[in-house]
């Protein structure tokens, strides 16, 4: 499996340049697309999923030209958007069964649907209307509709939003299993999800790819360049004016600052960088 994105551009009618010369090559496995809200992640996902046209460039999935052959891509696609609507007064079982038919699936659909509801821990609620689900339950249903039919390309946009820790772990395990023989694109602003799941990743900011590689490659960018310390409240603005501050955290009522520096700042101690430091370095003011 291979997804190749070349020189992708997308600008909306309001003048917003959502994608600016995006180039990516994605192979089998879990691929993390990390970026702040509004970075262009959803625009890229919608373009790959054939939900919007692009202004220029190309998207190729194996031998499929996505712009020219959208129906061929859709037959192999599973997609979970950030937000999705549901029909009122339709049970989880009936709606998932309907989606399976729309996807052209054949065979024993009853067992297929029930197995998928078991996988996302919704079997006991299968007769309940999806419109009455809690946020977390609705998100799990969205995961089920994306996975049904065993797609070759799976796109999940902010999939763990609204999930409790147990549900989040369950979903991570499902994704990890699926990624063994297909492409799974995980679009998120949650750094921990990328760390736990992805061997390959990209960071996108303001419509541009700022980094592409493994999480370890990303960490190497900031090796011996991240420093941190607790600071007094009255110091913060002065430090911000003189240092490249990556992030600030309130810990037990005190502020901890991380800075990017070639040599360290006054009183700051070297620390091992993490992916969050890389994120803030490449996506300032995110």
Secondary structure, DSSP 8 states (H G I E B T S, - for coil): -EEEEEEEEEE-TTS-EEEEEEEEEEESEEEEEE--TTSSHHHHHHHHTTSS--SEEEEEETTEETTT-HHHHHTTEEEE-SS----TT-BHHHHHHHHHHHTT--S-HHHHHHHHHHHTT-GGGTTSBGGGS-HHHHHHHHHHHHHTT--SEEEEESTTTT--HHHHHHHHHHHHHHTTSSEEEEEES-HHHHHHH-SEEEEEETTEEEEEE-HHHHHHHTTT-EEEEEE-GGGHHHHHHHSEEEEEEEETTEEEEEEE-SS--TT-EE----HHHHHHHHSTT-
